[in-house]
């Protein structure tokens, strides 16, 4: 399991950045005449495309052979879709307090980071 997290660092950081950027209110920027309706969905699509690319990159570095298993590909895409759906639901239910949720979940990420770098005790 530790080898999986070793190569997925950029994907986890990007997922955290997505969570932060999707939770911040940009005020009236979305109502500007420079953006067409649905522009935010296009931005979300770009965010999650990069997340999938980072995940594929980590998986390809983890693999010994050049072939990538189709189950892993489907799992990465499904995880990105579920993560996007959860963020959309959180935005609908708690549009402003989502940043407070991130402040509360921050210590969990710190504990996970410490766990990933803990030396093996054999």
C-alpha positions in Angstrom: 0.0 0.0 0.0 2.9 2.3 0.8 4.2 2.0 -2.8 0.8 3.2 -4.1 1.0 6.4 -2.1 4.6 7.0 -3.0 3.8 7.7 -6.7 0.4 9.3 -6.2 1.7 12.5 -4.4 1.0 14.9 -7.3 -2.5 13.5 -7.7 -3.2 13.9 -4.0 -1.9 17.5 -4.0 -3.9 18.3 -7.1 -7.1 16.8 -5.5 -6.5 19.0 -2.4 -6.0 22.0 -4.7 -9.3 21.2 -6.5 -11.1 21.0 -3.1 -9.7 24.3 -2.1 -10.5 26.1 -5.4 -14.0 24.6 -5.6 -14.8 25.8 -2.1 -13.7 29.4 -2.5 -16.3 32.0 -3.5 -15.1 34.2 -6.3 -17.9 36.6 -5.9 -19.3 38.1 -9.1 -16.6 36.7 -11.4 -19.0 34.0 -12.6 -21.5 36.7 -13.7 -18.9 38.6 -15.8 -19.6 39.2 -19.5 -16.3 37.5 -20.3 -17.5 34.0 -19.5 -20.3 32.0 -21.2 -22.9 30.1 -19.2 -21.5 26.8 -18.0 -17.9 28.1 -18.0 -17.4 26.8 -14.4 -18.3 23.3 -15.6 -15.7 23.5 -18.3 -13.1 24.6 -15.6 -14.2 21.6 -13.4 -13.8 19.3 -16.4 -10.2 20.6 -16.8 -9.5 20.2 -13.1 -10.6 16.6 -13.1 -8.8 15.8 -16.5 -5.5 16.9 -14.9 -6.4 14.8 -11.8 -6.9 11.7 -14.0 -3.6 12.5 -15.8 -1.7 12.7 -12.5 -3.3 9.5 -11.3 -2.4 7.7 -14.6 1.2 9.0 -14.3 1.5 7.7 -10.7 0.1 4.4 -11.7 2.4 4.1 -14.7 5.4 4.8 -12.5 4.2 2.1 -10.1 3.8 -0.5 -12.8 6.6 -2.9 -13.7 5.3 -3.6 -17.2 4.3 -1.0 -19.8 0.7 -2.3 -20.0 -1.8 -0.7 -17.6 -4.6 -2.9 -16.3 -8.0 -1.9 -17.5 -9.5 -2.3 -14.0 -7.0 0.3 -12.7 -8.0 2.7 -15.5 -11.7 2.3 -14.7 -11.0 2.7 -11.0 -9.1 6.0 -11.5 -11.8 7.4 -13.8 -14.6 6.3 -11.4 -12.8 7.7 -8.4 -12.4 11.1 -10.2 -16.1 11.1 -11.1 -17.2 10.2 -7.6 -14.8 12.9 -6.1 -16.3 15.5 -8.5 -19.8 14.5 -7.5 -19.0 14.8 -3.8 -17.6 18.3 -4.4 -20.7 19.3 -6.3 -23.0 17.9 -3.6 -21.0 19.8 -0.9 -21.3 23.0 -3.0 -25.0 22.6 -3.2 -25.5 21.7 0.5 -22.9 24.0 2.1 -21.7 26.6 -0.5 -19.9 28.9 2.0 -19.1 26.7 5.0 -17.1 24.3 2.8 -13.9 26.2 3.6 -14.6 25.6 7.3 -14.9 21.9 6.5 -11.5 22.0 4.8 -10.1 23.7 8.0 -11.5 20.8 10.1 -10.2 18.1 7.7 -6.7 19.6 7.5 -5.3 17.7 10.5 -6.4 14.4 8.9 -4.2 15.2 5.9 -1.3 16.0 8.2 -1.8 12.6 10.0 -1.9 10.8 6.6 1.3 12.6 5.5 3.1 11.5 8.7 1.8 7.9 8.2 3.1 7.8 4.6 6.6 8.9 5.7 6.8 6.7 8.8 9.7 4.2 8.5 8.9 0.5 8.4 9.4 -1.2 11.7 10.4 -4.8 11.0 
